[in-house]
Each structure stands twice: as C-alpha cells, then as structure tokens.
Amino acid sequence: MARRFFGTDGIRGTANTWPITPEIALKVGMAAGLAFHRGDHRHRVVIGKDTRLSGYMIEPALTAGFTAVGVDVFLTGPVPTPAVAMLTRSLRADLGVMISASHNPFADNGIKLFGPDGYKLSDEVELAIEEMLDGDFTGRLAAPADLGRAKRVDGERARYVESAKRTLSRHISFDGLRVVVDCANGAAYKVAPEVLWELGAEVVALGVDPNGLNINRDCGSTSLAAITDKVREVRADIGIALDGDADRVIIIDEKGQVVDGDQLMAVVAASFQEDGRLARPGIVATVMSNLGLERYLQGIGLELVRTKVGDRYVVEAMRSGGYNVGGEQSGHIVLSDYATTGDGLVAALQVLAVVKRSGKPVGEVCHRFDPVPQLLKNVRVRGGKPLEDAAVKAAIIAAESRLGAGGRILVRASGTEPLIRVMGEGDNADLVAAAVGDIVEAIGNVAA
C-alpha cells in the first residue's frame, strides 16, 4: 500500500496546508489513540513540541483527537525529540508524539509518533494508522464519561536534563572547557545550556530566543556561520550546533572547522571499542555515509552496516543486529545504551568526554579520517516519476561506470521534500563532479 501521509520521519509539510492541518491532526490523534488502545488500563500519550508558531495549532488538535477516544494527554511544552521518547517510557505511556519539522524552516511542521517502548513506529503500524485516517470514527469514540483528560506536566524538562547527564561517568567534569552551543531557537533552547553548565563547562549560548518564527533561521546545525564565528570570537574549545528538535548535532572545532556525523560516529565507535562498550564489532549508518568512514572502521577492526536514509531505519538495523552505535552523516547519532532515537545533546556529551579524557584539542580528537570526495546535489521536482525515465536511468548507469569500483552513486527521492537527491563519491573529485552533473542534468530535463 502506498504511503499518503507518513514519510521517512512522520508526517511533515507546510503548516495549515495538507497534511499539516488541524483536521488531519485531529484524525491522527483519534487513529493513533485507537491503534494503541490495548487492554483495560487508563491510556495515556505524551505530547511534546518544538518552538514553531504552528505548534499552538497542531497541539490542541492532537489533544482533541486523543481525548475523544479516551486517551489522557500529558503536554510537556517545548522539549527535544529524544526527551519525548524517554518520557514515553518513563511515564509508562501508550505512545508519544513530537510536533516538529526538525531542521526545516518555521513554516513547516510535522508529527512524529513513538510507541510505548520509545521507538518510532514501524512502517506497518504507520500504514495501519493511515488506513484509519480516511475512515469513519462514528461508533469508535469514547462515551462522555470515558473521555480523556489533558494536563500540562511540570518537571519533565528536569527529567531529561538528569537523564542526559547520567550518560556520563559521575567523575566526568567539563570544567575548563569553553563551549558554544547553538540551540537553533528550537526545542533544546533551555535544556542544552543547562546540561552543559551543570557539567562544569563555561557556556556561550546562541539560538536561545525563540519567537515562533526563527527556528533554524540562520542558526543551528544547518546554518553554521553564526556558531563558527562565535567559536573563533570567544576562542572556544568546541561548538555544538543542534537542530530544531535537537535530535541531530554538528560539531565545530576550535579552529572553526566543521565536524559532521561521520566523524562523530568514528570518535564514538573508537571510544566505545577502547572501553569495551561496543555491543557488536561495528556500527550502523546509512548509504549517505562517506567511504572514508567505512575504510577507517575497517582499519580498526569494525564493520559498517548500511541502511537506507532515515534514522528510523538505522535504529531498526541496530535493534535487529544488536548494535549500540549508529547514525547519519547529517548528525543523527543514535546511542541505544542511552536513547531510542537520535539525541544531539547526548552525542555531543560523549564527544566532549573523549576530548576531556584525552587532553587534546577537538580538531585532533575529531579528525579520524580524510573523507573521500563526495558531492550531493538536489533537484527540485514538480511531480511525476523522473527516476523511471529511460534517459535518467541511462545517465545513472553511465555515471556508475565512470566511477568504477572505487566510487558510488546514490540517487533517491527525498522523503520530506519535493527533491531528488543525487550523491556521488570517489577518490577523484573531478570524476565525481562530472558524474553527478550528468545525472542532475538528465533529471532536470525530465522534471522541468
């Protein structure tokens, strides 16, 4: 069955247009509430959100849907996505919801669902919920006396702060480290500076003045100019750039150089291996991760298991294969000993712990390999199926042949935006650029 509402990371789109409308949110609340209405206990859901203006529209619509089918609602206000996953388990809720479009601009929003175990829903469960969205809820709503109740919960931010701090040894202190943290005017604008300060760091905070419209705007993990300038200005030891819902992180070293998710996974994998904390001799990443990471891991006796793009698929492979480290080049780092989803702050804490123990600068600690030349280009499409066009297929085959065994071509449709993403990598940068350019041109001819 084709997916109409759910993409690679929940339901996402422009706020107040299909499918991010109050009507759809209401139905999602009813459908998800019914899907997890199992047993005769009092059912409950945890709903968190980031700082987007449209959250004030989506949150009450979801609440109405859940209470209409007899589910009690706990409203946390702005908290990171991993906090919602953690609280879903901690509060013994039947499911959790995060209202966020992650790194997207403020005009977008989304609905992410978590099961009672704190993990994102499987494709099968999402499809079952989709089937109900177009159905009739008559006869399935709660009786007047059985309606759910909704309440704001206090202290849940403090729970997450303590949970994040407990991922480190109690003997670890960041005293003496000057840290710039950019919270993207998003969900972590309170908790991230608080955690770092309580662990002893000198904290310089950016992106901590949300107004509903400025989330991810010229700040955060997808816009690094501000944090890079600030790291250099205050001579910080490290910069930590989170995205709008704080499930991903990018690091800036003391020289202002960017450290992406591939390098961070290499740091964590090597650290866990040295400490005997790797559950399996390897990690999980997506097809987007650089060949340099794969070669580095092979050099220290670890394997790289690749999945399709999306942190949910990384987590599924980690669970099925017994791995406890995984992530994406974009900065989603999943450490299953501590969290059920990507957690940018926790990942940053692990890297800071390695830096502190080593006594070396971040630039030295976090440069584990030289990336293979890699180029990613996006082609905006208006519809149709350009990847099924004969000319596009021929261009892809020709590009793969040009790069040979020492390179890779990956062409895929974005799961969150109307884009075709074309990625190429190989030891020869000029060949990679030519190969990617040919494919982009072919897609553009079809999609124009």
C-alpha positions in Angstrom: 0.0 0.0 0.0 1.4 3.5 -0.9 2.1 5.9 1.9 0.0 9.0 1.7 0.7 10.8 5.0 3.8 9.3 6.5 7.3 10.0 5.1 10.7 8.9 6.4 10.2 10.8 9.6 6.5 11.0 10.4 4.0 13.3 8.8 5.5 16.6 7.5 4.6 19.6 5.4 3.8 23.3 5.4 1.7 24.3 8.3 -2.0 24.8 7.7 -1.9 23.1 4.3 -2.5 19.4 3.7 -1.4 17.2 5.6 -0.4 19.5 8.4 -3.9 20.9 9.2 -5.9 20.8 12.4 -8.4 18.4 10.7 -5.6 15.9 9.9 -4.0 16.3 13.3 -7.4 15.6 15.0 -7.8 12.4 13.0 -4.2 11.4 13.7 -4.9 11.7 17.4 -8.0 9.6 17.1 -6.5 7.0 14.8 -3.2 6.6 16.8 -5.1 6.6 20.1 -7.3 3.7 18.8 -4.3 1.9 17.3 -2.7 1.8 20.8 -5.9 1.3 22.8 -5.0 -2.1 24.2 -6.0 -3.6 27.5 -8.4 -2.1 30.1 -5.9 0.3 31.7 -6.2 4.1 31.6 -4.4 5.0 28.3 -2.1 8.0 28.0 0.0 9.8 25.5 3.0 12.2 25.9 2.9 15.2 23.5 6.0 17.4 23.1 6.8 20.1 20.6 9.5 22.5 19.3 9.1 26.2 19.2 7.2 26.8 15.9 4.2 29.1 15.9 2.1 26.3 14.3 2.7 24.1 17.3 0.0 26.1 19.0 -2.4 24.9 16.3 -1.3 21.3 16.0 -1.1 20.6 19.7 -4.7 21.2 20.7 -6.0 19.4 17.6 -4.0 16.3 18.5 -5.2 16.7 22.1 -8.8 16.8 21.0 -8.3 13.7 18.9 -6.7 11.7 21.7 -9.1 12.7 24.4 -12.0 11.9 22.0 -11.0 8.2 22.0 -10.4 8.1 25.8 -6.7 8.8 25.9 -5.2 11.0 28.6 -2.8 13.6 27.4 0.4 14.8 29.1 1.6 18.1 27.5 5.3 18.9 28.0 5.7 22.1 26.0 9.0 22.6 24.1 11.4 19.7 24.7 13.8 17.8 22.4 12.5 14.8 20.4 14.6 12.4 22.4 13.0 13.7 25.6 9.6 12.7 24.3 10.9 9.2 23.5 12.4 9.0 27.0 9.3 10.3 28.7 7.0 8.0 26.8 8.8 5.1 28.5 9.4 6.8 31.9 5.7 7.8 32.3 4.5 4.4 31.0 2.6 6.0 28.2 1.0 4.0 25.4 2.6 6.3 22.8 4.4 9.6 22.4 4.1 12.4 19.9 6.6 15.1 18.9 5.3 18.1 17.0 8.3 19.2 14.9 9.7 19.5 11.4 13.2 19.1 12.7 15.7 21.1 10.7 13.1 22.5 8.3 12.1 26.3 8.3 9.5 27.5 10.7 6.7 27.4 8.1 6.9 23.6 8.1 5.8 21.3 10.9 5.4 17.6 11.4 4.0 14.9 13.6 6.3 12.1 14.8 4.9 9.1 16.7 6.6 6.8 19.2 5.4 3.5 20.6 5.3 2.6 24.3 8.9 1.4 24.1 10.1 4.9 22.9 10.9 3.8 19.4 9.5 5.3 16.3 6.6 3.3 14.7 7.3 0.7 12.1 6.1 1.1 8.6 3.3 -1.5 9.2 1.9 0.4 12.2 2.1 3.7 10.3 0.2 2.2 7.4 -2.5 0.9 9.8 -2.9 4.4 11.2 -3.1 5.8 7.6 -5.9 3.4 6.7 -8.0 4.8 9.6 -7.4 8.4 8.7 -9.8 8.3 5.7 -12.3 6.2 7.7 -15.4 7.0 9.8 -14.8 7.3 13.5 -18.5 7.0 14.3 -19.1 4.4 17.0 -15.4 4.4 17.9 -15.4 7.5 20.0 -15.4 7.4 23.8 -18.6 7.8 25.8 -18.9 11.1 27.6 -17.8 9.7 30.9 -14.8 8.0 29.3 -13.3 11.0 27.6 -9.6 11.5 28.1 -8.1 14.3 30.2 -5.3 16.7 29.3 -2.9 18.4 31.6 0.4 20.3 31.4 3.1 18.4 33.2 5.9 20.1 35.2 9.4 18.9 35.9 9.7 16.9 32.7 12.5 19.1 31.4 14.4 18.4 34.6 13.9 14.7 34.0 15.6 14.9 30.6 18.4 17.1 32.0 19.2 14.5 34.6 18.9 11.6 32.0 21.4 13.3 29.7 23.9 13.9 32.5 23.6 10.3 33.6 25.0 9.1 30.2 28.4 10.2 31.5 30.5 8.8 34.4 29.9 10.8 37.5 33.6 11.6 37.6 33.5 13.4 34.3 33.6 17.2 34.5 33.8 19.8 31.7 35.5 22.3 34.0 37.9 24.3 32.0 36.1 23.9 28.6 34.6 26.8 26.9 31.6 25.6 24.9 29.5 27.5 22.4 26.1 25.8 21.9 23.6 26.8 19.2 20.1 25.6 20.0 18.6 26.8 16.7 15.9 28.7 18.6 14.4 25.3 18.9 13.3 22.7 21.4 16.6 22.5 23.3 16.9 26.2 24.0 16.6 25.7 27.7 17.9 22.2 28.4 21.2 22.1 26.4 22.8 25.1 28.0 21.6 23.9 31.4 23.1 20.4 31.0 26.5 21.8 29.8 26.6 24.3 32.6 25.7 21.8 35.3 28.6 19.6 34.0 31.0 22.4 34.6 31.5 23.9 31.2 31.7 27.6 30.5 28.7 28.1 28.2 28.2 30.6 25.5 24.6 30.1 24.2 23.2 31.0 20.8 19.8 30.4 19.3 18.0 30.6 22.7 15.5 33.3 21.9 12.6 31.5 20.0 9.7 33.7 18.8 7.8 31.0 16.9 9.2 32.2 13.5 13.0 32.0 13.9 13.6 28.3 14.5 16.5 27.1 12.3 16.8 30.6 10.8 20.5 31.4 10.3 21.3 29.2 13.2 21.5 25.6 14.2 23.1 22.5 12.6 22.0 23.5 9.1 23.3 27.1 9.2 26.8 27.1 10.8 28.1 30.6 10.1 27.0 32.1 13.4 28.4 29.4 15.6 31.6 29.2 13.6 32.1 33.0 14.0 31.3 32.8 17.7 33.7 29.9 18.4 36.5 32.0 16.8 35.5 35.2 18.5 35.4 33.8 22.1 38.2 31.2 21.4 36.0 28.4 22.5 37.2 24.8 22.7 34.2 23.5 20.8 30.9 24.5 19.2 27.8 22.3 19.4 25.1 23.0 16.8 21.7 21.3 17.3 18.8 21.4 15.0 15.2 22.5 15.7 14.2 19.4 17.7 17.7 18.5 18.9 17.9 15.0 17.6 21.0 15.9 15.5 24.3 17.6 16.1 27.2 19.1 14.2 30.4 20.0 15.9 32.7 23.0 15.3 36.3 22.5 16.4 38.5 25.2 18.0 39.6 26.4 14.6 36.1 26.8 13.2 36.2 23.6 11.1 33.0 21.5 10.7 32.9 18.0 12.1 30.0 16.0 10.6 28.1 12.9 11.8 30.5 10.5 10.1 33.5 11.8 12.1 31.4 11.8 15.3 30.4 8.2 14.8 34.1 7.3 14.2 35.0 9.1 17.5 32.3 7.3 19.5 32.9 3.9 17.9 36.6 4.0 18.7 35.9 5.2 22.2 33.3 2.5 22.9 35.7 -0.1 21.4 38.5 1.0 23.6 36.2 0.9 26.7 34.7 -2.5 25.8 31.3 -0.9 25.4 30.5 -1.9 21.8 27.8 -4.5 21.7 28.9 -5.7 18.3 32.2 -5.0 16.4 30.7 -2.4 14.2 28.2 0.4 13.8 25.2 1.2 11.6 25.0 4.1 9.2 23.1 5.0 6.0 24.1 4.8 2.4 25.0 8.5 2.6 27.9 8.0 5.0 31.3 8.6 3.4 33.6 5.8 2.2 36.3 7.3 4.4 34.3 6.2 7.4 33.9 2.7 6.2 37.6 2.5 5.5 38.5 3.9 8.9 36.3 1.4 10.7 37.8 -1.5 8.7 41.2 -0.3 9.8 40.3 -0.7 13.5 38.5 -4.0 13.0 35.0 -2.7 12.8 32.3 -3.2 10.2 29.9 -0.6 8.8 26.4 -1.8 8.2 24.5 0.5 5.8 20.8 1.2 5.6 18.5 3.4 3.5 18.3 7.1 4.6 16.4 7.8 7.8 17.4 7.4 11.4 14.4 5.1 11.9 16.0 2.6 9.5 19.3 3.0 11.3 17.6 2.2 14.6 15.7 -0.8 13.1 19.1 -2.3 11.9 20.7 -1.6 15.2 17.9 -3.4 17.0 17.8 -6.4 14.7 21.6 -6.7 14.6 22.4 -6.0 18.2 24.4 -2.8 17.6 24.5 0.0 20.0 26.1 2.8 17.9 24.7 4.2 14.7 23.7 7.3 12.9 23.7 9.5 9.9 26.2 11.9 8.3 23.8 14.7 8.9 24.4 14.4 12.6 21.7 12.0 13.9 23.7 9.9 16.3 21.9 7.0 18.0 23.4 5.5 21.1 21.0 2.8 22.1 22.5 2.4 25.6 21.1 5.8 26.4 18.3 6.6 24.0 15.9 5.1 21.5 16.3 7.8 18.9 18.9 10.3 17.7 20.0 12.6 20.5 22.2 15.5 19.5 23.0 16.6 23.0 23.9 13.2 24.3 26.1 12.6 21.3 27.9 15.9 22.0 28.4 14.9 25.6 30.1 11.6 24.6 32.5 13.5 22.3 33.2 16.1 25.0 34.0 13.2 27.4 36.6 11.9 24.9 38.1 15.3 24.5 38.3 15.8 28.2 40.0 12.5 28.9 42.4 12.9 26.0 43.5 16.4 26.9 43.8 17.0 23.1 42.0 19.7 21.1 38.7 18.9 19.4 40.2 19.2 16.0 42.7 16.5 16.7 40.2 14.2 18.5 37.5 14.5 15.9 39.6 14.2 12.7 39.6 10.4 12.4 39.8 10.1 8.6 40.1 12.1 5.4 36.7 12.0 3.7 36.6 10.7 0.2 35.5 13.5 -2.2 31.7 13.5 -2.0 29.2 15.7 -3.8 25.5 16.0 -3.1 23.1 18.0 -5.3 19.3 18.4 -5.0 17.0 18.7 -8.0 13.5 20.1 -7.2 10.7 18.3 -8.9 7.1 19.2 -9.5 5.7 15.7 -9.8 5.9 12.7 -12.0 8.4 9.9 -11.7 11.7 11.2 -13.2 13.7 8.3 -11.8 11.7 5.9 -14.0 12.7 7.9 -17.2 14.9 5.9 -19.6 17.3 8.9 -20.1 17.8 9.3 -16.3 18.4 5.6 -15.8 21.0 5.6 -18.6 22.7 8.6 -17.1 22.9 6.8 -13.7 24.4 3.7 -15.3 26.9 5.8 -17.2 27.9 7.6 -14.0 28.4 4.4 -12.1 30.6 3.0 -14.9 32.7 6.2 -14.9 33.4 6.0 -11.2 34.1 2.3 -11.2 34.6 0.1 -8.1 36.3 2.9 -6.2 33.2 5.1 -6.1 29.5 5.2 -5.5 26.4 6.9 -7.0 23.2 7.2 -5.0 20.1 8.8 -6.4 16.9 8.9 -4.3 13.8 10.9 -3.8 13.7 12.9 -0.5 11.2 11.6 2.0 10.5 15.0 3.4 10.7 17.5 0.5 9.9 17.5 -3.3 13.5 16.8 -4.2 15.6 14.2 -6.0 19.0 13.9 -4.2 22.0 12.9 -6.2 25.1 11.9 -4.4 28.4 10.7 -5.8 31.7 9.9 -4.2 35.1 8.5 -5.2 38.8 9.2 -5.0 38.8 11.5 -8.0 36.8 14.7 -7.2 36.6 15.8 -10.9 35.1 12.5 -11.9 32.6 12.7 -9.1 31.6 16.2 -10.1 31.1 15.2 -13.7 29.2 12.1 -12.9 26.8 13.9 -10.5 26.4 16.8 -13.0 25.3 14.4 -15.8 22.6 12.9 -13.6 21.4 16.2 -12.4 21.1 17.5 -15.9 19.2 14.4 -17.0 16.7 14.7 -14.1 16.4 18.4 -14.8 15.5 17.8 -18.4 12.7 15.4 -17.4 11.5 17.4 -14.3 11.4 20.8 -15.9 
